[in-house]
Amino acid sequence: MSDPVEKLCRLAKTGDRAAAGELIALHYQRTFAWFHRLCGNEHDASDLTQKTFAKVWPALAAFEGRSSFSTWLHGIGHHVYVDWRRRKNFSEPRPDEWWETCMADGPSPFEDAMERDLARRLYAAVERLDEPAREVIHLHYYQRLSLQETAEVLEIATST
């Protein structure tokens, strides 16, 4: 089965406005959030997002699919951003308050690295459990089955 984004790209290349609209809907918020982190304000982020999509649609016919649509879109967005920075002539250092507005929602790179390390150690510890305990962990936590569903699958009492 083909990737849905690839299918939307093929349809949009043929002039299908609904497919183009779906591509925008799938990628607009992430693109806007990326620019918001780079620029530090909604106004510039909105302008850069619009400029990016304005460049994407005429260039869509040249999209060959050698990378994902998202990668291709971000490449265009990067060039739009670089051009914007050149025009704005950003050479002065930014105050700490400005950088704080650029912070992404979610964990910092350090927190993310710590979480991944903790997860790696936790997964390794689970793999050292005996088979019945490991099965419970896999079903309940990894597969997100309720305790009742886990007990039913394993044919054991819920209290076990």
N, C-alpha and C positions, 0 to 999 in steps of 0.2 A: 504494500500500500504506500502510496506517495505521501510525502510530508504535506500537510495542509497549507503551510506557508508557500511551498513551491507551487502548489496548485493555484493559490491566489495570485502569485507572481505571474504565472503563465496567463491566467485570465485577465489580469490587469494590463499585461503587455498588449493584449488584443483589444484594449479599450473598455473592458468591463468595469464600469464605475463602482458597482457594488463590491467587486473584489478589491479595488483600490481603497474603497472606504473601510473594508475589513482589515486590510494591511495597516492603514492608519490607526484604526482602533486598537489593533494588537501591539503597535509599537509606539504610539504617541506618548503615553504616560511615562514609559521608561526613558524615552529620548528627552522629554521635558525634564524629568528628575535628574538625569545626567547633566544637562545644561545648567539646571538650577544649582547643582553642587559646584560646577565650574565657575559660574558667574556670580553666584551669591544673591541673586534677586529674580523674582518671577517675571518682571518685565523683559529683561534681556533673555532669559531662558525661553520665554514664549516667542520672542522674535527669532531667536536662533533655531528653535524647533520648526517654526513656519518656514524659515529660509531653507532649512535642510529638506523638508518635504517638498518644497517648491523646486528644489534641484533634483530630488529623487525621481519625480514623475516623468520629466522629460528624458532622464537617463535610464529609465526602467527598461527600455527596449534593448539597451546595451548590457543589461545584467545577464551574465552567462551562467550563474549558479556555481561558479568555482569556489565560492565561499557561501556561508549562509546569508540570507537576506539581511538578518540583523547585523552581521559583520559588515556587509556592504553598506548598509544604512549608516552605521556608526563611522565608517571610513569617510563618507560624504560629510557627516556631521562634524567630524574632526576638522576637515578642511574649512568648513563654514566657521567653526570656532576660531581656528588659527587666523583666518582672514579678519574676523571681527576683532580679535586681540590686536592685530597689526594696525587696524584703523583706529582703535581706541588708544594705541600707543601706551600700553601698560608697562611702565618701566619703574615706577615708584613702588617701594615695598608696601604691603597691605598690613593694616593693624590687626591685632588678634581678634577683635570683634568681627571683622570681615570674614576671617577664616572660620570662626565659629558658625557663621551662617551657611557655610559650605559643607558642613558635616552631613554625612549620609545618615539616614535612619538605619538603625541596626547596629551590630557590633563593629568596633574599630578593628583594624587589621590585627592588632595584638590580641584582642578578645577573641576574634575569629580563629586565630592560630591556637590559642589556648583551648578553645572549645573543640577544635579538630583533634588536638593532642589528647584531650580528655576522652573524646569519643573513641579514638583509636585504642586507648588503654582499656576502656570499658568493653568494647567489642572483643578484644583479646581475652579479657577476664571471662566474658560470657562463653567464649569458645572452649575455655578450660573446664567449664562445668560438666557434670555428667549428662548423658543424653536426655533423660526425662526433664531435668531442670532447664537445659538449654532449649528444649522444645517449647516449654511454657514461655520462656523469655521471647523466643522468636515469634510465637503466635500472638502473645498479648502486646508486647512492646513494638516489635518490628512490623507485624501485620495489622496491628491496632484492633484485634478482636477483644471484645469485652471478656471479663473473667468468666461469665456464664458461657459465652461462645467457646472460649479456650477449653473450659472443662468439658463441654459437649464434644468437641473435636477429639480430645484425648480420652474421652469416656471415663472421666474421673469426677469425683464430687467437687463442687465449686469451692467448698471449704478447704480442700486439699491444696 
